[in-house]
């Protein structure tokens, strides 16, 4: 596969431009020697170089914060025909979607009171964005671009869109009282069977689970021995279960609420269409400090081969990507616990989330 189709390259450039363009207004004036001696700091832009696994990397770091309200009608990355004969990773394709990443009405940021005179923009915040190129020598000794990625040191805010397919890592956290699950179960089932009884016994015990991109119908995260791509659903993976810290249920719950390869746990759906979630909040909704409440390690990439990219939330690790497009919203650690880039209440996980307003007024963006 070439590095990217013409459409994919154009879309990636548009995405990068929309995220990295910022306007600034300030008067420029020279500083005398006395003023210069009182100033210390570092450049707004700097370069990092790295070699790993036969690849050479050059990263352009832009030190600073950005606040965005961005709308893109159609975001397509990795729009090409996948054939297992061209790359073994294509054995992981789990849908008939035409692109690795396909999102309509993509937006970053939101507008509160959008249809009133008091409309207020709540931007998507980014700290320390970067663009990185990966190079590798081909069989003829020619240095070629193997991949490119756009990433953020920290990111926080609303991400919206109609997500038709995703390829990469999308790890989130769902939690809520068992009573919410019981209410949903009663609304979607007749009678009270063993699953209903188990949820009744759980009462208001807090249930939680990791969710990630899964194959529709099974909850598998791999296919034919390779990670899935072009996923259309997210959920509790096959073999994993809802958990609880309730002492009386902690050992029992995994026996009752394990996803057994049918996308169900305790009779409840455990896999959900990505299209159900029109908006998600990236980062910690309750912590407005970008330095501590912003999610780390997020990036979008396009590569012509399976390029390993350095995990900037833990620089000792590398993230393996597939040829094509890749989105990384992976959990990371603060040294004490795992932190997920987004969290969804159990109620919303079962029913979906509405889209936040991303334009001011009713005339479009």
C-alpha positions as CSV (number, residue, x, y, z in Angstrom):
1,X,0.0,0.0,0.0
2,X,1.3,3.5,-0.7
3,X,1.8,5.8,2.2
4,X,-1.6,7.2,1.7
5,X,-4.1,7.6,-1.1
6,X,-4.5,11.1,-2.5
7,X,-7.7,11.6,-0.6
8,X,-6.1,10.4,2.6
9,X,-3.2,12.7,2.3
10,X,-5.5,15.7,1.6
11,X,-7.7,14.8,4.6
12,X,-4.7,14.5,6.9
13,X,-3.4,17.8,5.8
14,X,-6.8,19.4,6.4
15,X,-6.9,17.8,9.9
16,X,-3.4,19.0,10.7
17,X,-4.1,22.5,9.4
18,X,-7.4,22.8,11.4
19,X,-5.7,21.7,14.6
20,X,-2.4,23.6,14.2
21,X,-3.6,26.9,12.8
22,X,-3.9,29.6,15.4
23,X,-4.0,33.4,15.1
24,X,-2.1,35.7,17.4
25,X,-2.0,39.5,17.6
26,X,0.9,41.3,19.3
27,X,3.1,44.3,18.7
28,X,6.6,43.3,17.7
29,X,9.4,45.4,19.1
30,X,13.2,44.9,19.6
31,X,14.6,44.2,23.1
32,X,17.7,45.9,24.3
33,X,20.5,44.0,26.0
34,X,19.2,44.7,29.5
35,X,15.7,43.3,28.7
36,X,17.2,40.3,26.9
37,X,19.4,39.4,30.0
38,X,16.2,39.2,32.1
39,X,14.5,36.7,29.8
40,X,14.9,33.0,29.9
41,X,13.0,30.3,28.1
42,X,12.9,27.9,25.2
43,X,11.9,28.0,21.6
44,X,8.3,27.7,20.6
45,X,9.3,25.1,18.1
46,X,12.0,22.4,18.5
47,X,13.0,19.2,16.8
48,X,13.6,15.7,18.3
49,X,15.3,12.9,16.5
50,X,15.1,9.2,17.4
51,X,16.1,5.8,15.9
52,X,14.2,2.6,16.7
53,X,13.7,-0.8,15.0
54,X,15.2,0.3,11.7
55,X,13.2,3.5,11.6
56,X,14.5,7.1,11.9
57,X,12.1,9.6,13.4
58,X,12.0,13.4,13.2
59,X,9.4,15.1,15.5
60,X,8.5,18.8,15.2
61,X,7.3,19.9,18.7
62,X,5.2,23.0,19.1
63,X,5.4,24.2,22.7
64,X,2.2,25.9,23.7
65,X,-1.5,25.7,24.3
66,X,-4.3,25.8,21.7
67,X,-8.0,26.3,22.1
68,X,-10.2,25.0,19.2
69,X,-13.7,24.9,18.0
70,X,-13.3,22.8,14.8
71,X,-15.9,21.2,12.5
72,X,-15.1,18.9,9.6
73,X,-18.0,17.5,7.4
74,X,-16.2,14.2,6.6
75,X,-13.0,12.9,8.1
76,X,-11.6,10.0,6.1
77,X,-8.2,8.5,6.8
78,X,-6.8,5.3,5.2
79,X,-9.4,5.2,2.4
80,X,-8.1,2.3,0.3
81,X,-9.1,-1.3,-0.5
82,X,-7.7,-3.8,2.1
83,X,-6.5,-7.1,0.6
84,X,-4.9,-9.8,2.8
85,X,-2.5,-10.6,0.0
86,X,-0.9,-7.1,0.2
87,X,-0.4,-7.1,4.0
88,X,-1.1,-9.7,6.7
89,X,-2.6,-7.0,8.9
90,X,-5.5,-6.8,6.5
91,X,-6.7,-10.2,7.9
92,X,-8.0,-8.2,10.8
93,X,-10.6,-6.3,8.8
94,X,-14.0,-6.7,10.5
95,X,-16.4,-4.6,8.5
96,X,-17.1,-3.4,5.0
97,X,-16.2,0.2,5.7
98,X,-14.1,1.8,3.0
99,X,-11.8,3.7,5.3
100,X,-9.8,2.9,8.4
101,X,-11.1,6.0,10.1
102,X,-14.5,7.3,8.9
103,X,-16.2,10.0,10.9
104,X,-18.9,12.3,9.6
105,X,-19.7,15.7,11.2
106,X,-16.4,15.5,13.2
107,X,-16.0,18.3,15.7
108,X,-13.7,19.3,18.5
109,X,-15.1,21.6,21.2
110,X,-18.7,22.6,21.9
111,X,-21.0,25.6,22.2
112,X,-23.2,26.1,25.3
113,X,-26.5,27.9,24.9
114,X,-25.9,27.7,21.2
115,X,-29.2,29.2,20.1
116,X,-29.3,32.1,22.5
117,X,-27.6,35.5,22.8
118,X,-25.5,34.1,25.6
119,X,-23.9,31.4,23.4
120,X,-20.5,30.4,24.9
121,X,-17.7,28.5,23.2
122,X,-16.1,25.8,25.3
123,X,-13.0,25.0,23.3
124,X,-11.2,21.7,22.9
125,X,-7.8,22.3,24.6
126,X,-4.5,21.0,23.3
127,X,-1.0,21.4,24.9
128,X,2.3,20.7,23.1
129,X,1.0,19.5,19.7
130,X,3.5,17.9,17.3
131,X,4.0,16.4,13.9
132,X,6.3,13.5,13.4
133,X,7.8,11.7,10.4
134,X,9.1,8.2,10.3
135,X,11.7,7.2,7.7
136,X,13.1,3.9,6.6
137,X,15.6,2.8,3.9
138,X,14.0,0.6,1.2
139,X,15.6,-2.4,-0.3
140,X,17.6,-0.1,-2.7
141,X,19.0,2.0,0.1
142,X,16.7,4.9,-0.6
143,X,15.4,6.8,2.5
144,X,11.6,7.0,2.3
145,X,8.9,8.3,4.4
146,X,7.2,5.4,6.1
147,X,4.6,7.3,8.1
148,X,3.4,10.6,9.6
149,X,1.5,11.4,12.7
150,X,-0.2,14.3,14.4
151,X,-0.3,14.2,18.2
152,X,-0.8,16.1,21.4
153,X,1.0,16.2,24.7
154,X,-2.3,16.8,26.5
155,X,-5.9,17.1,25.2
156,X,-9.2,17.9,26.9
157,X,-12.7,18.6,25.7
158,X,-15.6,17.4,23.7
159,X,-15.1,15.2,20.6
160,X,-18.2,14.7,18.4
161,X,-19.1,12.9,15.2
162,X,-20.9,10.0,13.5
163,X,-18.2,7.4,13.9
164,X,-18.6,4.8,11.1
165,X,-15.3,3.0,11.6
166,X,-12.1,3.3,13.7
167,X,-8.8,1.6,13.5
168,X,-6.3,1.7,16.4
169,X,-6.6,1.9,20.1
170,X,-9.7,3.3,21.8
171,X,-9.8,2.5,25.5
172,X,-12.4,3.9,27.8
173,X,-13.9,3.3,31.2
174,X,-17.6,2.7,32.0
175,X,-19.0,2.6,35.5
176,X,-22.3,2.9,37.3
177,X,-24.6,1.3,39.9
178,X,-25.9,-2.2,39.2
179,X,-29.4,-0.8,39.7
180,X,-29.0,1.0,36.4
181,X,-28.2,-2.2,34.6
182,X,-31.2,-3.9,36.3
183,X,-33.6,-1.2,35.2
184,X,-32.3,-1.5,31.6
185,X,-32.6,-5.3,31.8
186,X,-36.2,-5.2,32.9
187,X,-37.1,-2.8,30.1
188,X,-35.6,-5.1,27.5
189,X,-36.6,-8.5,28.9
190,X,-39.8,-10.1,30.0
191,X,-39.8,-11.9,33.4
192,X,-36.9,-12.1,35.9
193,X,-34.5,-14.9,35.1
194,X,-31.1,-15.7,36.7
195,X,-29.5,-12.6,35.2
196,X,-32.2,-10.4,36.6
197,X,-31.9,-12.0,40.0
198,X,-28.1,-11.6,40.0
199,X,-28.4,-7.9,39.2
200,X,-31.1,-7.5,41.9
201,X,-28.7,-9.0,44.5
202,X,-26.0,-6.5,43.4
203,X,-28.3,-3.6,44.4
204,X,-26.5,-0.3,44.0
205,X,-23.0,-1.9,44.0
206,X,-20.7,0.0,41.6
207,X,-20.0,-1.9,38.4
208,X,-17.1,-0.9,36.1
209,X,-15.2,-2.2,33.1
210,X,-12.7,-1.2,30.5
211,X,-14.1,-0.9,27.0
212,X,-12.2,-1.0,23.7
213,X,-12.7,-1.5,20.0
214,X,-14.3,-4.9,19.4
215,X,-15.6,-7.1,16.5
216,X,-19.4,-6.9,16.2
217,X,-21.2,-10.0,17.4
218,X,-18.2,-11.6,19.3
219,X,-16.3,-8.8,21.1
220,X,-13.0,-10.1,19.7
221,X,-10.1,-7.7,19.6
222,X,-8.1,-9.8,17.2
223,X,-8.9,-11.7,14.0
224,X,-6.7,-14.3,12.4
225,X,-4.1,-13.5,14.9
226,X,-3.8,-9.8,14.2
227,X,-5.5,-6.7,15.7
228,X,-8.8,-5.8,14.2
229,X,-9.2,-2.8,12.0
230,X,-12.2,-0.8,10.7
231,X,-14.1,-1.6,13.9
232,X,-17.7,-0.4,14.1
233,X,-18.3,-1.2,17.8
234,X,-16.8,-0.6,21.2
235,X,-17.4,-2.7,24.3
236,X,-16.3,-5.3,26.9
237,X,-13.9,-7.6,25.1
238,X,-14.5,-11.3,24.7
239,X,-13.3,-13.0,27.9
240,X,-13.4,-9.9,30.1
241,X,-16.1,-8.9,32.6
242,X,-17.7,-6.2,34.6
243,X,-16.0,-5.8,37.9
244,X,-16.9,-4.4,41.4
245,X,-15.1,-3.5,44.6
246,X,-18.1,-4.7,46.6
247,X,-16.5,-7.3,48.9
248,X,-19.5,-9.7,48.8
249,X,-19.8,-9.6,45.0
250,X,-16.1,-9.2,44.0
251,X,-15.4,-12.9,43.4
252,X,-18.9,-13.7,42.2
253,X,-19.5,-11.0,39.6
254,X,-16.9,-12.2,37.0
255,X,-18.7,-15.6,37.0
256,X,-22.0,-13.9,36.2
257,X,-20.9,-10.9,34.0
258,X,-18.2,-12.3,31.7
259,X,-18.5,-11.5,28.0
260,X,-18.4,-15.0,26.5
261,X,-18.0,-14.3,22.8
262,X,-21.6,-13.3,22.2
263,X,-21.4,-9.6,23.2
264,X,-23.5,-10.1,26.3
265,X,-22.7,-10.0,30.0
266,X,-25.4,-11.0,32.5
267,X,-27.8,-10.8,29.7
268,X,-26.9,-7.2,29.0
269,X,-25.4,-6.0,25.7
270,X,-21.6,-5.7,26.1
271,X,-20.8,-4.4,22.6
272,X,-22.2,-1.1,21.3
273,X,-22.2,0.6,17.9
274,X,-19.8,3.5,17.8
275,X,-22.6,5.5,16.1
276,X,-24.4,5.4,19.4
277,X,-22.0,7.9,20.9
278,X,-22.4,11.3,19.2
279,X,-20.1,13.1,21.7
280,X,-17.5,11.9,24.2
281,X,-15.5,14.0,26.6
282,X,-11.7,13.5,26.3
283,X,-9.8,13.9,29.5
284,X,-11.1,14.4,33.0
285,X,-14.4,16.3,32.9
286,X,-14.1,17.3,36.5
287,X,-10.6,18.6,36.4
288,X,-10.3,21.8,34.2
289,X,-6.6,22.0,34.7
290,X,-5.2,20.9,31.3
291,X,-1.8,20.0,32.9
292,X,-3.5,17.3,35.1
293,X,-6.9,16.9,33.6
294,X,-5.9,16.5,29.9
295,X,-5.5,13.0,28.4
296,X,-2.0,12.0,27.3
297,X,-0.7,10.0,24.3
298,X,-3.4,10.9,21.8
299,X,-2.4,10.8,18.1
300,X,-3.6,10.2,14.6
301,X,-1.2,8.6,12.1
302,X,-1.0,7.4,8.5
303,X,1.7,4.9,7.6
304,X,2.6,2.7,4.6
305,X,3.8,-0.1,6.7
306,X,3.5,-1.3,10.3
307,X,5.4,1.5,12.0
308,X,6.1,1.5,15.7
309,X,5.5,5.0,17.2
310,X,7.0,6.1,20.5
311,X,4.4,6.4,23.3
312,X,4.9,9.9,24.6
313,X,3.0,9.1,27.8
314,X,5.7,6.6,28.5
315,X,8.7,7.1,26.3
316,X,10.1,3.6,27.2
317,X,7.3,2.1,25.1
318,X,6.4,2.0,21.4
319,X,2.9,1.6,20.0
320,X,2.6,-0.9,17.1
321,X,0.4,0.4,14.2
322,X,-0.9,-1.2,11.1
323,X,-0.3,0.0,7.6
324,X,-3.1,2.5,6.9
325,X,-4.6,5.0,9.4
326,X,-4.4,4.7,13.1
327,X,-6.0,6.6,16.0
328,X,-4.6,6.2,19.5
329,X,-6.7,6.9,22.5
330,X,-5.0,4.5,24.9
331,X,-5.0,4.3,28.7
332,X,-1.8,5.4,30.4
333,X,-0.4,5.4,33.9
334,X,0.4,8.2,36.3
335,X,2.6,5.9,38.3
336,X,-0.1,4.9,40.7
337,X,-3.1,4.0,38.6
338,X,-4.3,3.6,35.0
339,X,-6.0,6.7,33.5
340,X,-8.4,6.4,30.6
341,X,-8.7,9.1,28.0
342,X,-12.5,9.0,28.3
343,X,-15.1,7.7,30.7
344,X,-18.8,7.0,30.1
345,X,-21.5,6.4,32.7
346,X,-23.1,3.0,32.6
347,X,-26.5,4.6,31.8
348,X,-25.0,6.3,28.7
349,X,-23.0,3.2,27.7
350,X,-26.3,1.3,27.4
351,X,-28.3,4.0,25.7
352,X,-25.8,6.1,23.9
353,X,-24.9,9.8,24.2
354,X,-26.4,12.8,22.4
355,X,-24.3,15.2,20.4
356,X,-23.3,18.5,22.0
357,X,-23.8,21.7,20.0
358,X,-20.7,22.6,18.0
359,X,-22.0,25.6,16.1
360,X,-23.5,28.9,17.2
361,X,-27.1,29.4,16.2
362,X,-29.1,27.3,13.6
363,X,-27.4,28.5,10.4
364,X,-24.7,25.8,10.4
365,X,-21.0,26.3,11.0
